Amino acid sequence: MQDIYTQTHSSVESLEVSKVLRNTYALLAVTLLFSAVCAVASMAMGIGYGASMIMSFSSIGLLWFVLPRTANSSKGILVVFAVTGLLGAGLGPILNRFMAMDGGAAMITQAFGGTALIFFGLSGYVLVTRKDFSFITGFLMTGIMIAFIAMIANIFFQIPALSLAISALFMFISSGLILWQTSQIIHGGERNYILATASLYVSLYNIFVSLLHILGFAGGDD
């Protein structure tokens, strides 16, 4: 009897994990497409860096204060679209700057390809090995704190090498977050696909922007 209960419970857990994964990846794909459309529209309208900063801060406010309260309802999906749309539109000035550079379009393509490769590689690794990455939680939190402190310091000092190091740090932290978030889903630590989507999107966004900065630095963009 105990064996039957265990098998039934395991089957239910497996179905729940599959459902969360399916919903997360479906919503992530749609929000990424929506974000790309917003980025192209922002480029076409020539939105400036001031508006871009307002959009970025607005998206952070939605992530921190609105999404946690709406994640268990359909309103949470609208919030995720608002966040991803604002972040996508906020990329307009950066992408326009790269498009004006020699080889800028190639850099954008490389950053996009690199981001996709990192995501599929890391997610695939967790899905295949079923490894539990909850042990890196502390490392990730420490890394995020260090990255934000370094970013604030660089606002005042404007050191190119530090800026490059911050981009590399954000890329590695975001890669770790993809491992952690995917692991949380398959091991039952995350059952809300809306929150999981937001987490994975922000990680992908940070990786893309970090790769752009690193490629721009290597290409001589100041």
N, C-alpha and C positions, 0 to 999 in steps of 0.2 A: 504493500500500500504506500509506504514511504517512497519507494522507487518511482511509482506512478506519479505521485505528487511532485517529486523532484523533476521528473521528465516534463510534466505539464508546465511547471513553473519556468523551467529552462526554455521551453518552446515559446511561452508567452513573452519572456524577456527578449528572446531572439527576434520575435515579430515586432516588438516595441522598438528595438534598436534599428531594425531595418526601416521601420516607418519614420523614425527621427532622421536617419541618414538620408532617406529618399526625399523627405520634405525639406531638409536643410540644403541639400545640393540643388534641388529644383528652385528654391527661393533664391539661393546664392547666384545661380545662373541668370535668373531673370533680373535681379538687382544689379548684377555686373553689366548686363546689357543696357539697362536703364541708366546706369552711371555713365557708360560710354556715350550714350545719346546726349546726356546732359553736358558732358565734356565737349563734345563736338559743337553743340549749340552755344556753349560758353565761348569757344574759340571763334565761332562765326560772329558773335556779338561783340567780341573784343573786350570782354570783361576784364577789369584791372585788378591789381594785387590787393587794393583796399577792399573791394567787394569779395575777393577770394578769401581774405582773412575773416570777414564777417560770416561768410558761409561756413568756413571751417569751425569757428567758435560756436556757431549756431548748431552745427552737427554734433559737436562735443556736448553741448547742453542737452540736446535730445537724447544722446546716448546715456548720459549720466543721470538725468533727472526724469525723463519722460518714458523711455523704453522699459526700465524696470517695473514701472507701474502699469504698463499696457501689454506686456509680453504674453500674458495669458488670455488675451482677447484678440479679435480681428483688428483692433486699433493698432496693435503692435506691428502688424504687417505694414500699415500705412506709415508708421514711424520709421521703420526700416527703409522704406522707399524714400522717405524724406531725407534721412541721414545719407543714404548712398547717392541720392540725387544732388544734395548740397556738396558732398565731397567730390563727386564727379565734376560738377560745374566749377568748383574751386580749382580744379586742375587746368582750366582753360588758359590762364596767363602763363603757366609753366610750359604747357605744351606749345603754345604760340612762340615762346622764346626759343624752344628747341627747334621748332619748324623753321625759324629764321636763321639757324646755324647751319654751317656746312656739315652735312651728314646727320643733321638733327633727326630727320624722319627715320633713319636707320637706327639711331639710338633709342627712339621711342619703341620701334619694333623689337629691338633686342631686349629692352626692359620688359616689354609685354611678354615676349617669349620666355625670358628668364623667370618671370613671376609664375607663368603657367607651369613651367618645368619644375620649379620648386614646390608649388602646391600639389601637383599630381604625384611627384616623387615622394613627398613627405606623407601625404594622405594615403597613398597606395601602400607605403611601408607599414603604417599603423594598421590599415585594414587587413593586410596579408599576415603580418606577424601577431596581431592582436596584443601588442605590447602595451603595458600600462605605464603611461608617462606622468602619472600624478606626482611622482617623486621630484619633478623639476619645477613644481609650483613655486617654491621658495626662491629658486634661482631666477625664475622669470620676474617675480615681483621685485627682487633686488636689482635686476638688470634694468627694469622699467624706471625705477627710482633714479638710478645712476644716469640713465639716458636723459631723463627730463632735467636733472640738475645740470648736466653737461650742456644741454640745449639752452637753458636759461643763461648759463655762464657765457656761452658763445654769442648771445645777443649783445653782450657788452664788449667782449674781446674781439669778435669777428676774426677768428683764427681759421684759415682754410683747412689746415690739417685736422683741427678739432672737429670742424664741420663734417669732414670726410669720415672721421672716426665715428661720429654720432650716427651718420647714415648707415655705416657698416654694423654698428651696434643694434640699431633699430631693425635692420634686416635679419640679423641672427635671432633677436628676441621674437620677432614676428614669425620666423620659421619655427621657433620653439613653441609658440602659441598655437600654430597649426597642428603640431604633434600633440600638444596637450589637449586642445579642444576636440580633435578627432578621437583621441583616447577616451576623453570624458564621455563622449556619445556611446562608443561601443562597450564601455564598461559600466554604463548606467549612471554616471555622474551628471549627465546632462540630458534632460528629457524635453526641454523646450527648444524646438527647432528655430524659433524666432531669435532667441538669444544666441544660439549657436551660429546662425547665419550672420548676425551682426558682428560677432567675434571674428569669424573667418574673413568676412569682408574687410574689416579694419586691418587685419593682418596682411591680406593681399594688397590693400591700398598702401600700407607702409613699405612693403617690399618693393612695389612698383616705383614709388617715389624715391626710395633709397637707391634703387638700381639706376634710376634716371640721374640722380645726383652724382653717383659714382662714375657713371659713363660720361656725364658732362664734364666732370673734373678730369677724367682721363683724356677727354677730347679737347681740353684746354678752355672749357667754359668757366668764366669767373663768376 
